[in-house]
Amino acid sequence: MRNLSLSTLGPLAALILLIVLGASLNDNFLSAGNITNVLARSAFIGMIAVGMTFVITSGGLDLSVGSMAAFVAGMVILAMNALQPSLGVGLPLALIGIGVALAVGLLAGLANGLLVTRVGIEPFIVTLGTMGIFRSLVTWLADGGTLSLDFAMREYIGPIYYGGILGISWPIIVFALVVVIGEIAMRHTRFGRYSEAIGSNDKVARYSAVKVERIQLLTYVFLGLLVGLATILYVPRLGSASGSTGLLWELEAIAAVIIGGTALKGGFGRVWGTVVGVLILSLIGNILNLANLVSPYLNGAIQGVIIVLAVVLQRKKTSAEGR
């Protein structure tokens, strides 16, 4: 019970310490503008990390989400640019863009899931391969450059990212809804319970009449849909996509999941912990930028160190419980 309390309170304590540190280093850290900026930028990774929580909980892994987001964004931009001359700038074209994002994300997640569950290839190998495929495809579609959404349409859909309700931007609102749905699904539905059972011991789950392959497939499809949803909110921000779009998003999503307490080997998932992990990573980057402590180019290195430390702590906890 003591270890459980420590694993539960540890991420929250780290988050509080970061907030105190940030406030002491820069007076603007707790300003409404900075907080809104941090939360809005966290929303993209946060939504993907919620889906990643289910994949990792069920014993899987997805290294392709960053490249998938780039590919989805590229397909959305190409579709909207192609249809704009006939449909014009307006709601129908925006809805088509949303539909394309969700459809491509779903199909990409389905492809990963089928290769893992039906073909029987290890998730690491499958998603490592599709990571290269998706990023190469968007680079090819952009002819090595950048795909840019027509300026008029970019202005029209701008409020999807910059607008909101009562000063709260849409990415933050959508992220909050995804978290609520994810937490309910993990704790109060068969999908969540079966994901944990499969990650804990897939053979026992199979003997308990759990349709293992179906649940695993659904986790990848759910993740793909959330990548599509995150891309819908991301495209209006810059209005472009290239081979560098979504770079290292997979690292951030996996780091957030592990920091939040989800077991890397599967068997236990915590959606609210993933949210805490996302905020921790975002605040670290924000503090480094505001305080100019280290180069922002080292953010990836810092995230890598955090992943290693989180896994080491998980192993120590597991070893202690096994004694």
N, C-alpha and C positions, 0 to 999 in steps of 0.2 A: 504493500500500500504506500510505503514511503517512497519507493522508486517511482510508482505511478504518479504520486503528487509532484515529485521533482520533475518528471518528464512533462507534466501538464503545466506547471508553473514556470518552468525554465524559459520557454519562448516568450511568455508574457513578461517575465522579469527583464529579459534582454530587450524587449521592445520599450519598456518603461525607461530603462537605462539609456537607450539611444535617444529617446525624446528629451530626457534631462540633459544629456551631453550636447545634443544639437542646440537646445535653448541656451546653454551656457556659452557655446562657441559663437553663435550668431543671433543677433536680436530679431532678425527677420524670419528665423526658423519657424516660429509659432504663428506667423502672420497668416491671415485667411488665404491670401494669394498663394503662399508656399504650400500650405496644407492641401489646398484644392489641386494644385499642380502635382503634388506627390500622389494623391489619391487617383487623379485622372490617369497619370502615367502608369500607376500600378494596376489599373483596371484591365489592360490588355493581357499582361502576364497573369494577373489574378484569375481571370476567366479560364485561361488555358490550364493554369495550375489546378483549378478545381477538377477539370476533366482528368488531368494527369494523376490526381489523387486516387481516382477509381481504377485507373489502369495499373498503377503501382500496387495498390491494395490487393488487386486480384493476381499479383505476381508477374505483371507485365512491365513494359517500358516503352517509351516512344521518344526517339531522338530526332524525329522529323518535324516536330511542330513548328519550329521557326521557319524552316524551308517551306512547309505546307502553307503557312501564313503568307509568305512571299508569293507563292504560286496562286493562292486564292485571290490575293490582292491584284495580281497581274491579270487573272481571268476576268475579274470584276471590271477593271479599267478597260480592257479590250472589248468586253461585251457592251459596256455603256457607250464607249466612243463609237462603236460600230452602229448602234441603234439610235444614237442621238439625231442624225440627219432625218430619220423617218419619224421618230417619236417626239423630238424636241426636248428641251429642258423642262422637267416637271416631275410630278409624283410617279407617273407610270414608269418612267425610266429609272427612278430611284428604287422603286419596288422590284424591278427586274434585277438591278444590281444586288439588292438584298437577297433575292431568290438564288442568284448565281453563287453568291458567297456561301450560303447555307448548303446548296446542292453540291458544290465542289468540295467543301469541307467534309460533308457527309460521305461522299464517294471516296475521298482520300483516306478518311478514317476506316471506311469499309474495306478498302484495298489492304491496308495494314492489318486489319483484324482477320480477314480471310487468309492472308499469307501465314499468319501466326496460328490460327485455329484449324484451318482446313488443310493447308499444305504442311504445317507442322514445323516451320522454320522458327528458330529462336527470335524473340522480339528484338533483341539487340541487333542481330544481323539484318532482320527485315527493315527496321526503321533506320538503321545506318545506311542501308541501300536506298530507301525512298527519300532520305534526307538529301542525298546527292542527286537523285532523279528530279525532285521538285525544284531544287535550286538551279539545276542545270536547265530545266525547262523554262523557268521564268527569265533566266539570263539569255536563253536562245530567243524567246519571244520578244525580249527587249533589244535583241541584236547587240548584246553586250553593254547596252546603255540603260536608259530609264524609260519606263512606261508612264506617261503622264495623262491624267484625266483632263478632259477639256475644261478650260478655265470657267466657263459659264456654269457647267454642271458642278464643278468643284465649289463654286460660290453657293449654289443651290443646296447642296447637301452639307455644307459647312456646319449648320446648326446641330447636326447629328453628333458632332464632337464638341463644338463650342457652346451649344445651347444647353438648356436644362430647365429645372423647376426650382424656384425659390433659391436660386444661386447654386444649386447642386447640379453639376453637369451630367449629361446622359450617360457617359461611360461609368461614372460612379454609381448612378442609379441602377443601371443594368448589371454591373458587377455585384451590387448588394443583392439583387434578385437572384442571380445565379448562385451566390453563396447560400442563400436561404433554401433554394431548391436542392442544392447539392447536399447540405447538411440534413435536410429532411430525408432525401433519398438514401443517404449513407446510414442513418440511424433508425429510420422508421419504415423502410420498404424491403421487400425480398431482394431487390437488386443490390442494395448495399450490404445486406447480411450475407448474401451468396458471394459477393465479391470478396468479403473478408474470409469466408469459409474456403473459397478456392485458393486464395493466396496463402492461407494457413496450411492446407493440405488438400490438394486437388483430388487425390485418390479417395480420401474419406468423403469429400463433397460429392464425388461421383457415385459412391456407394449409398449416399443419402438422397439419391434421385435428383441431384442438382444437375441441370444441363450446363455443364462446365463450358463447353465451346461457345454456346449461345451467349452466356453471361460475359465471357471474355470478349467476344465479338462486339457486344453492346457497349462495353467500356471504351473500345477504340472508336466506335461510331459516335458515342457521346462526346468524346474528346475532339473528334473531327468537327462536329457541329459547333462546339464551343470555339474552336479555332476560326471557323467561318463567322461566328457572331463577333468575336474580337476583331476580325478583319473589317467587318461592316463599320465598326466604330473607329478603326484605325485609318482607313482610306481617306475619310474627309479631313483628317488632320494634316496630311501632307499632299494628298492627291496624286501620289506616285508610287511606283513599285520598281524594284530592281533586284539584282542578285544579292545585294547586301541587306535587303529588307528582312526583318525578323532574325538577324544574326544573333546567335547565342540565346535566343528566347528559350530554347530547350534547356539550356544550362540553368537559367533563372527559374524556370518552372519546376524542374526537378529539385533544385536547391530549396525552393520555397516549400515543397512537399516534405522533404526530408527534415528541414529545420522545424516544421510544424508538428513533427512527431509521427508521421506515417512511416511504417516499417518499410525499409528499402526492399526487403525480401518478400514483402506482402504479408497479408494476414490481419493487418490493422490499419485503418485509415481515419484521419481526423480532418474534416474539411475546414472547421474553424481554425485549426492549427495551421493549415496551409495559408489561410488569410494572414495570420500573424507572421508567417514566414515571408510572404510577399511584402508586407509592410516593413519588416526588418531589412530586407535587401534594398528596398526603395529608399529607406531612411539612411542606410549606410552610404549609398550613392549620393543622396541629396546632401548629407553632412560633408562628405568629401569635396563636393563641388562648392558648397557655401564657404567652407573653412579653408579651401585650397590646401588640404593636408597632403594629398598625393595627386599624381596625374590621373585624370578620369580614364585614361587608357588602361589603368591597372584595375578597373572595376571587375573585369573578367577573372583576373588572377585572384582577387579578394573573394569573389564568389566561389571559385574553385577551392580555395582554402576552407571556406565555410562548409562546403559540401563534405570535404574530407573529415573535418572536425565533427560534423553532425553524425556521420557514419561511425566514426570511432566511438562517440558517446553512446550511440545505439548498441554497438557491439558490447561495450562495457556493461551497459544496463542488462542486455540479454544474458551475458555471462554471469552477472550477479544473481539474476533470477533463477538461473539454472543450477546454482549451488544448493 
